[in-house]
């Protein structure tokens, strides 16, 4: 099951993450669950079209003990999601995206077409 615990779409940089109590209530009703914190970002990088990045943190087992206090559980989930979102932001800012795998390819940006054109031209030292 996928849950968006913030309850609405907010800017990626907004901190603190304010979660609704629904994810904690679901984990509580299930008597525990395994939570996988997932972060999403859309970045333009050096292209005309954005790239979508998705990153998943380590799974966390919500025990029945942890599920007893919904407020504490919601705070723990917020901390997990914040850490994963911050890790993804840091990887993109450091241009450390080599470990990401492309899942889909969209249309090419004009800068890609321009770079391809430059590679085909003989190097005369002059700009096209």
C-alpha positions as CSV (number, residue, x, y, z in Angstrom):
1,X,0.0,0.0,0.0
2,X,1.3,3.5,-0.8
3,X,0.3,6.3,1.6
4,X,1.1,10.0,1.2
5,X,1.2,10.8,4.9
6,X,1.3,14.6,4.5
7,X,-2.3,14.6,3.2
8,X,-1.5,17.1,0.5
9,X,1.2,18.1,-1.9
10,X,3.6,20.6,-0.4
11,X,7.0,22.1,-1.6
12,X,9.8,19.6,-1.3
13,X,11.9,22.0,0.8
14,X,9.3,22.6,3.4
15,X,10.5,21.6,6.9
16,X,9.4,20.3,9.2
17,X,7.3,17.7,7.4
18,X,3.9,17.8,8.9
19,X,2.3,14.4,8.7
20,X,-1.4,13.6,9.2
21,X,-2.1,10.7,11.6
22,X,-3.5,8.3,8.9
23,X,-0.3,6.3,8.4
24,X,0.2,5.8,12.1
25,X,-3.4,4.7,12.5
26,X,-3.0,2.2,9.6
27,X,0.1,0.7,11.2
28,X,-1.7,0.6,14.6
29,X,-4.7,-1.3,13.1
30,X,-2.4,-3.7,11.4
31,X,-0.8,-4.5,14.7
32,X,2.5,-3.4,13.2
33,X,3.8,-2.9,9.7
34,X,6.9,-2.5,7.7
35,X,7.4,1.1,6.5
36,X,9.6,2.1,3.6
37,X,10.3,5.8,3.5
38,X,10.3,7.1,-0.1
39,X,11.4,10.5,-1.3
40,X,10.5,12.0,-4.7
41,X,12.0,15.0,-6.5
42,X,11.7,16.6,-9.8
43,X,14.8,18.4,-10.9
44,X,15.8,20.2,-14.1
45,X,19.5,19.7,-13.6
46,X,21.1,20.9,-16.9
47,X,18.2,20.0,-19.1
48,X,15.1,21.6,-20.5
49,X,12.9,18.8,-19.2
50,X,12.9,17.7,-15.6
51,X,14.2,14.4,-14.3
52,X,12.3,12.6,-11.6
53,X,14.2,11.0,-8.8
54,X,12.9,8.4,-6.4
55,X,14.8,7.2,-3.4
56,X,13.8,4.6,-0.7
57,X,15.3,4.4,2.7
58,X,15.7,1.3,4.7
59,X,12.6,-0.6,5.8
60,X,11.5,0.0,9.4
61,X,9.3,-2.5,11.3
62,X,6.7,-0.8,13.3
63,X,6.1,-3.1,16.3
64,X,2.8,-3.3,18.2
65,X,4.7,-1.5,21.0
66,X,5.6,1.4,18.8
67,X,2.1,1.6,17.4
68,X,0.5,2.2,20.8
69,X,1.3,5.9,20.8
70,X,0.0,7.4,17.5
71,X,1.6,10.8,18.1
72,X,5.0,9.3,18.7
73,X,4.6,7.0,15.7
74,X,3.7,9.9,13.5
75,X,6.7,11.8,14.7
76,X,9.0,8.8,14.0
77,X,7.5,8.4,10.5
78,X,8.1,12.2,9.9
79,X,11.8,11.8,11.0
80,X,12.2,8.8,8.6
81,X,10.7,10.7,5.7
82,X,12.6,13.8,6.4
83,X,15.9,11.9,6.5
84,X,15.2,10.3,3.2
85,X,14.1,13.5,1.5
86,X,17.2,15.3,2.8
87,X,19.5,12.4,1.6
88,X,17.9,12.6,-1.9
89,X,18.3,16.4,-1.9
90,X,22.0,16.1,-0.9
91,X,22.7,13.4,-3.6
92,X,21.3,15.6,-6.3
93,X,23.0,18.8,-5.0
94,X,26.4,16.9,-5.0
95,X,25.7,15.5,-8.5
96,X,26.0,12.1,-7.0
97,X,23.3,10.5,-9.2
98,X,25.3,7.9,-10.9
99,X,23.7,5.1,-8.8
100,X,20.2,6.1,-9.9
101,X,18.8,3.9,-12.7
102,X,16.7,5.4,-15.5
103,X,13.3,3.8,-15.5
104,X,11.8,5.9,-18.3
105,X,13.2,8.1,-21.0
106,X,11.3,11.2,-22.0
107,X,11.9,13.5,-25.0
108,X,15.3,14.9,-25.4
109,X,16.1,18.5,-24.4
110,X,17.3,21.0,-26.9
111,X,20.8,21.1,-25.2
112,X,21.1,17.3,-25.9
113,X,20.4,17.9,-29.6
114,X,22.8,20.8,-29.6
115,X,25.5,18.7,-28.0
116,X,24.9,16.0,-30.6
117,X,25.3,18.5,-33.4
118,X,28.6,19.8,-32.0
119,X,30.0,16.2,-31.8
120,X,29.2,15.7,-35.5
121,X,31.0,18.9,-36.6
122,X,34.7,18.9,-37.1
123,X,36.5,20.9,-34.5
124,X,37.6,24.1,-36.3
125,X,38.0,26.2,-33.2
126,X,35.0,28.3,-34.2
127,X,31.6,28.2,-32.6
128,X,28.7,27.2,-34.9
